Amino acid sequence: MSVKDNESYPKDQLDEISRLIEERLAGRSGQLFEQNFEKAETAFSEKNYNVARFWYKKALELRPDDANVKKRLDELEKAVR
């Protein structure tokens, strides 16, 4: 068996596999974000602020720039005061 450096097929297949893995992980991340946000919203509406803060922060770990989560954390801090 020999290595064929000039073969592009194996490299192309590895690139495609990597792309598919990244795509699947991104989808999973989106699902986790939505689940965490929903749990936070439920806890917030039930005035369970510590639990809501926990789930909002978990959501923020997945999407650090999400303005909606930041807004809800600010609202939560105001509600606690």
C-alpha positions, 0 to 999 in steps of 0.5 A, a space after each residue: 500500500 502506498 500514499 498518493 500525495 497527488 490524490 485529491 479525493 481523500 482530502 476532499 472527503 475529509 473536508 466534507 466530513 469536517 464540514 458536516 460535523 461542524 454543521 451538526 454541532 452548530 445545530 445542536 448548539 442552537 437547540 441547546 440555546 433554545 432549551 436553556 432560554 425556554 427554561 429560563 423564561 419559565 423560571 422567570 415567569 414563576 419568579 424563580 430568579 436564581 434558576 432563571 439566572 442560571 439558565 440565562 447564563 447557560 444560554 449566554 455561554 452558547 451565544 455570548 452576543 445575544 441581545 435578548 438574553 442580555 436584556 432578560 438578565 438586566 430585567 431579572 436584576 431589576 426584579 431582584 432589587 
